[in-house]
Amino acid sequence: MSVNARFFASLKERVGHGSVSVDVDEASCVRDVWYAVTGEGPGEEVLVAINKEYADFDAAVVDGDEVAFFPPITGG
């Protein structure tokens, strides 16, 4: 199945692009999508949304989902 992974701010720079289509197994979760793109664990504080709804790395994904990864929002 295919999901669209989107990366924002410093994560976009880290992976080298803002959006990519990823093929993953039917029983995949957000962590699998991250690993398919980066080849590593998130390692740092990363926020996730599936179809614009906050989620965590253990949340299941289905064909056609948009999974967005972004760093924590900070302010001053």
C-alpha positions in Angstrom: 0.0 0.0 0.0 1.1 3.6 -0.5 1.1 6.5 1.9 2.3 10.1 1.4 4.9 11.1 3.9 5.4 14.9 4.4 8.2 16.5 6.3 8.3 20.1 7.7 10.9 22.6 9.0 14.2 20.9 10.1 12.9 17.5 9.3 12.5 18.5 5.7 16.1 19.5 5.6 17.1 16.3 7.4 15.5 13.9 4.9 16.2 16.1 1.9 12.6 16.6 0.6 9.2 17.8 1.7 7.1 15.0 0.5 7.5 11.4 -0.8 5.2 8.5 -1.6 6.1 5.4 0.4 5.2 1.8 -0.1 4.7 -0.1 3.1 3.0 -3.4 4.2 -0.7 -3.6 4.9 -0.1 -3.9 8.7 2.2 -0.9 9.0 2.3 1.9 11.5 3.7 5.5 11.5 7.1 4.1 12.7 7.3 1.9 9.6 6.7 4.9 7.3 9.4 7.0 9.1 11.9 4.0 8.8 11.1 3.5 5.1 12.1 7.1 4.4 15.0 7.6 6.8 16.3 4.1 7.5 16.6 5.0 11.2 14.4 5.6 14.3 13.1 9.1 14.9 15.8 9.7 17.5 14.7 13.2 18.4 11.4 14.6 19.5 9.1 14.4 16.4 5.4 15.1 16.2 3.1 13.2 13.9 -0.2 13.7 12.2 -2.2 11.3 10.1 -4.6 13.0 7.7 -4.2 16.2 9.8 -5.0 14.5 13.1 -2.3 14.2 15.8 -1.1 10.6 16.2 1.8 8.7 17.6 4.4 6.4 16.1 2.4 3.3 16.9 -0.7 4.4 15.0 -1.8 2.3 12.1 -1.7 3.7 8.6 -3.9 2.7 5.6 -3.5 3.0 1.9 -3.7 6.7 0.8 -3.0 8.2 4.2 -1.0 11.4 4.5 1.5 11.1 7.4 3.1 14.4 8.4 6.2 14.7 10.5 7.3 17.9 12.2 9.5 19.1 15.0 7.9 20.4 18.2 6.7 23.9 18.0 8.6 26.3 20.3 8.3 29.9 21.0 9.9 32.6 23.0 
